[in-house]
């Protein structure tokens, strides 16, 4: 889709504000420093001291706690929303209403209804709105996409993803945050599952139906620095089964409460071949009749960004470059708000599947879902 208006200051940097100093400070701000198209103008945080500290560290001239005032500024062209997901809808709608380009963290929203609002508003606002599904730009995943599109494995038949993490195993380890609260869109399905749903949809195509199970295995977690234990009601384990429009079946299993962390395993199998991705960044591949062996990932997926202290800075740099190019050319780019909406549709479908113990069929070509 081509927008009717390109970035009017094509020879100058895109002036960007970052709202949120958690993931925003850990990943977005250092990634922005590696993309010359952007100039970091402002940092917004709930706490003034965090906003000022991050602004000083990354050369921003504006530090504020008021995102509404921020997005109305004429010296801000684009906004990154890196806040907890229960704030995404209101912040995004305000920024879009002010005519700002938006990069929103995932999960895009709390519900499919909120995501629908955001996608429609993005269409009306004539700006570039993208979701930060930076996992697409992890080198092995990006090259796997190229191989699938080139027909290396033929038509995809099946895909599986398996992840074991120990980050939430200890109830006195990671303190209680929004991530443990269901009504704030907490839980690992939204926080991490959204990335993996997006990847499978990107590789294989639209999803026709979804079913799944959610569990909260560590039911209490310490409150900050105190000894008080608070009740957790958001999922820390999930398992999904997805059926794609071409008939292929995919599964995703994720645990954040494992005692150990064996290697991740992602397998995509097709009529003519197989791809295997592991947690050490390797991609293995084979066509029918061959032995599975390491594939050399081309430099184009590896160079162009320094790793930095956080592993997601590198892929985020690549996504930011795509966002900047889309802003300058006046075109939409994936992962768009429509992509984010379709991921949210699957997340909502999983919630309904858990309640009804039935598969939920997604309504094709429309924004909605129906139980089957």
C-alpha positions in Angstrom: 0.0 0.0 0.0 1.3 3.5 -1.0 0.5 6.3 1.3 -0.5 9.6 -0.2 2.2 11.6 1.5 5.9 10.9 1.8 8.2 12.2 4.6 8.5 15.8 3.8 12.0 16.4 5.2 13.6 13.7 3.1 17.2 15.0 3.6 16.9 15.3 7.4 16.8 12.8 10.2 13.4 11.4 11.4 12.8 12.9 14.8 11.7 10.1 17.1 10.4 9.8 20.7 10.6 6.7 22.8 7.8 6.1 25.3 8.8 3.6 28.0 12.2 3.1 29.7 12.1 -0.7 30.3 12.6 -2.5 27.0 12.7 1.0 25.4 15.9 1.9 27.2 17.4 -1.6 27.0 16.7 -2.2 23.3 15.1 0.6 21.3 17.3 3.5 22.3 20.6 1.7 21.7 19.2 0.3 18.4 18.2 3.8 17.3 21.7 5.0 17.8 22.8 2.6 15.0 20.3 3.9 12.5 21.4 7.3 11.1 17.9 7.9 9.7 16.7 8.7 13.2 17.5 11.4 15.7 16.5 10.6 19.2 14.5 13.7 20.4 12.6 12.6 23.4 12.2 10.0 26.1 9.0 9.6 28.1 8.6 7.5 31.3 6.2 7.2 34.1 8.9 8.2 36.5 10.6 11.6 35.8 14.0 10.5 37.0 14.0 7.5 34.5 13.0 9.8 31.6 15.8 12.3 32.5 18.4 9.6 33.0 17.6 7.9 29.7 17.4 11.2 27.8 20.8 12.2 29.1 22.4 8.8 28.3 21.1 8.8 24.7 21.3 12.4 23.8 17.7 13.3 23.8 16.8 17.0 24.4 13.3 16.3 25.8 12.4 14.2 29.0 8.8 14.0 30.1 6.2 12.0 31.9 3.3 13.2 29.7 3.0 11.2 26.5 -0.1 13.2 25.4 1.9 16.5 25.4 4.8 14.7 23.8 2.9 13.4 20.7 1.4 16.8 20.0 4.9 18.4 19.6 5.7 19.6 16.1 9.3 18.6 16.5 8.5 14.9 16.8 7.9 12.9 13.6 7.6 9.4 15.0 7.0 7.6 18.2 8.1 4.2 19.6 5.6 2.8 22.2 7.5 0.4 24.4 5.2 0.4 27.4 3.3 -2.5 29.0 0.6 -3.7 26.6 -2.4 -2.5 28.5 -1.3 1.0 27.6 -0.7 0.4 23.9 -4.2 1.2 22.7 -4.6 4.6 24.3 -1.1 5.7 23.5 -1.2 4.5 19.9 -4.6 6.1 19.2 -3.3 9.4 20.6 -0.1 9.3 18.6 -1.9 8.3 15.4 -4.4 11.0 15.9 -1.6 13.5 16.1 -0.2 12.3 12.8 2.8 10.5 14.2 4.4 7.4 12.6 4.2 4.6 15.2 6.3 1.6 16.1 4.4 -0.3 18.8 5.7 -3.1 20.9 4.1 -6.5 21.0 1.6 -7.8 22.0 -0.1 -5.1 20.0 -3.0 -4.8 22.4 -5.0 -6.5 25.2 -7.8 -7.7 22.9 -8.6 -8.1 19.2 -11.1 -5.2 19.5 -8.3 -2.9 20.6 -6.1 -4.1 17.8 -8.9 -3.6 15.3 -9.2 0.0 16.5 -5.5 0.6 16.1 -5.3 -1.0 12.6 -8.2 1.1 11.4 -6.8 4.3 12.9 -3.5 3.6 11.2 -5.2 3.3 7.8 -7.1 6.6 8.3 -4.0 8.5 9.6 -1.9 8.1 6.5 1.2 7.3 8.5 3.5 4.2 8.8 2.5 2.0 11.7 4.4 -1.1 12.5 4.6 -3.7 15.2 8.0 -4.6 16.7 8.1 -8.2 15.7 11.9 -8.0 15.6 12.2 -11.8 15.8 11.7 -11.8 12.1 15.1 -10.2 11.8 17.0 -12.8 13.8 19.4 -14.0 11.1 18.4 -17.7 11.0 14.7 -16.8 10.9 15.2 -14.2 8.2 17.2 -16.6 6.0 14.7 -19.4 6.7 12.0 -17.0 5.2 14.1 -16.6 2.1 14.6 -20.4 1.7 10.9 -21.1 2.2 9.9 -18.4 -0.4 12.4 -19.7 -2.9 10.7 -23.2 -2.7 13.7 -24.9 -1.0 11.3 -27.0 1.2 8.5 -27.1 -1.3 5.0 -26.4 0.2 5.2 -26.2 4.0 3.4 -29.2 5.6 4.3 -28.9 9.3 6.1 -26.7 11.8 6.9 -27.1 15.5 8.6 -24.8 18.0 9.7 -25.9 21.5 11.2 -23.5 24.2 12.2 -24.1 27.8 13.1 -21.1 30.0 13.9 -21.0 33.7 13.3 -17.2 34.2 10.1 -17.6 36.1 10.9 -20.9 37.9 11.8 -19.3 41.2 8.8 -17.5 42.9 11.3 -15.2 44.7 13.4 -14.5 41.6 11.8 -12.1 39.1 9.5 -9.8 41.1 5.8 -9.2 40.4 5.1 -6.9 37.5 2.4 -6.3 34.9 3.7 -9.5 33.2 2.0 -11.5 35.9 -1.4 -9.7 35.6 -3.9 -11.1 33.1 -5.9 -7.8 32.9 -2.8 -5.9 31.9 -2.2 -8.4 29.0 0.5 -10.1 31.0 1.5 -13.7 30.4 4.0 -15.5 28.2 1.5 -16.1 25.4 1.3 -12.4 24.6 4.9 -11.5 25.6 6.7 -14.3 23.8 4.0 -16.3 22.0 3.1 -13.3 19.8 6.6 -13.4 18.3 6.4 -17.1 17.4 2.9 -16.9 16.1 4.0 -14.0 13.9 7.0 -16.0 12.6 5.0 -19.0 11.7 2.4 -16.9 9.9 5.2 -15.0 8.1 6.8 -18.3 7.0 3.7 -20.3 6.1 0.7 -18.0 5.6 -2.5 -17.0 7.3 -3.9 -19.1 10.1 -7.3 -20.8 9.7 -7.9 -22.2 13.2 -6.2 -22.3 16.6 -6.5 -24.2 19.9 -4.4 -24.3 22.9 -3.8 -24.6 26.7 -2.5 -22.1 29.2 -1.2 -22.7 32.7 0.1 -20.7 35.6 2.5 -23.0 37.4 4.1 -20.5 39.8 1.1 -19.0 41.4 2.7 -16.4 43.7 5.6 -14.1 43.2 7.4 -11.6 45.5 6.4 -8.0 45.4 9.5 -5.9 44.6 12.0 -5.8 47.4 9.5 -6.9 50.1 8.8 -10.4 51.4 5.1 -10.1 50.5 3.9 -12.7 47.9 1.3 -11.6 45.3 -1.0 -13.9 43.4 -0.2 -14.5 39.7 -3.0 -15.0 37.3 -1.3 -14.7 33.9 0.1 -17.7 32.1 3.7 -18.8 32.5 3.3 -21.9 30.2 1.4 -22.4 27.0 0.9 -24.9 24.2 -0.7 -24.1 20.8 -1.9 -26.0 17.8 -2.4 -23.9 14.6 -3.9 -24.8 11.3 -2.9 -22.7 8.3 -4.9 -21.8 5.2 -2.8 -24.3 3.1 -3.7 -27.1 5.5 -0.4 -27.2 7.3 -0.3 -27.7 11.0 2.0 -25.9 13.4 2.6 -26.2 17.2 4.3 -24.0 19.7 5.2 -25.1 23.2 6.7 -22.7 25.7 7.6 -22.9 29.4 9.0 -20.1 31.5 9.2 -22.2 34.6 11.6 -25.0 33.6 14.4 -26.0 36.0 16.8 -26.2 33.1 17.1 -24.7 29.6 17.7 -27.4 26.9 18.2 -26.1 23.4 15.4 -24.5 21.5 14.1 -26.5 18.6 12.3 -25.1 15.6 11.5 -27.4 12.7 9.7 -26.6 9.4 9.0 -29.5 7.1 7.8 -29.3 3.6 7.1 -31.5 0.5 10.8 -31.2 -0.6 12.9 -30.4 2.4 13.4 -29.5 6.1 14.7 -26.5 8.1 15.9 -26.8 11.7 16.7 -23.7 13.9 18.4 -24.0 17.2 19.0 -21.7 20.2 22.6 -21.1 19.3 21.6 -19.3 16.2 22.3 -22.1 13.7 20.1 -22.9 10.7 20.3 -26.5 9.4 18.7 -27.5 6.1 18.3 -30.4 3.7 16.3 -31.2 0.7 14.7 -34.6 0.2 17.3 -37.4 0.0 20.0 -35.2 1.7 21.4 -35.3 5.3 20.4 -32.3 7.4 23.5 -30.1 7.7 24.5 -26.6 8.8 23.5 -23.9 6.3 25.7 -20.8 5.9 23.6 -17.7 6.7 24.4 -15.0 4.2 26.2 -11.9 5.5 23.3 -9.6 4.6 21.4 -11.1 7.5 24.3 -10.7 10.0 26.1 -7.5 9.2 24.8 -4.0 9.5 24.2 -3.9 13.2 26.4 -4.5 16.3 25.2 -7.0 18.9 25.1 -4.7 21.9 24.5 -5.7 25.5 21.0 -7.1 24.7 20.5 -9.9 22.2 17.5 -8.2 20.6 19.3 -5.0 19.7 20.7 -6.5 16.5 17.3 -7.6 15.0 15.7 -4.4 16.2 18.2 -2.4 14.2 17.1 -4.2 11.0 13.4 -3.5 11.8 14.1 0.1 12.5 15.8 0.4 9.1 12.7 -1.0 7.5 10.5 1.5 9.4 12.7 4.4 8.4 12.6 3.4 4.7 8.8 3.1 4.8 8.5 6.5 6.4 10.7 8.1 3.8 9.1 6.4 0.8 5.5 6.8 2.0 4.7 3.1 1.8 3.4 0.6 4.3 5.7 -2.2 5.5 5.4 -5.5 7.3 5.2 -6.3 10.2 2.3 -3.8 9.9 -0.6 -3.1 12.2 -2.6 -5.5 10.1 0.0 -8.2 10.9 -0.2 -7.3 14.6 -4.0 -7.5 14.4 -3.8 -11.0 12.9 -1.5 -12.2 15.7 -3.8 -10.7 18.3 -6.7 -12.6 16.6 -4.9 -15.8 17.3 -4.1 -14.8 20.9 -7.7 -14.1 21.5 -8.7 -17.3 19.8 -6.4 -19.3 22.2 -8.2 -17.7 25.2 -11.6 -18.7 23.8 -10.2 -22.2 23.1 -9.1 -22.6 26.7 -12.6 -21.5 27.9 -14.6 -23.7 25.5 -12.1 -26.5 25.1 -12.7 -26.3 21.4 -10.8 -25.2 18.4 -11.5 -21.7 17.2 -11.8 -21.0 13.5 -10.6 -17.5 12.4 -12.9 -15.7 10.1 -11.1 -15.5 6.7 -10.7 -12.1 5.2 -12.5 -10.3 8.1 -11.4 -9.0 11.4 -13.0 -11.4 13.9 -13.1 -15.1 15.0 -15.8 -17.8 15.5 -15.7 -21.0 17.6 -16.1 -24.2 15.7 
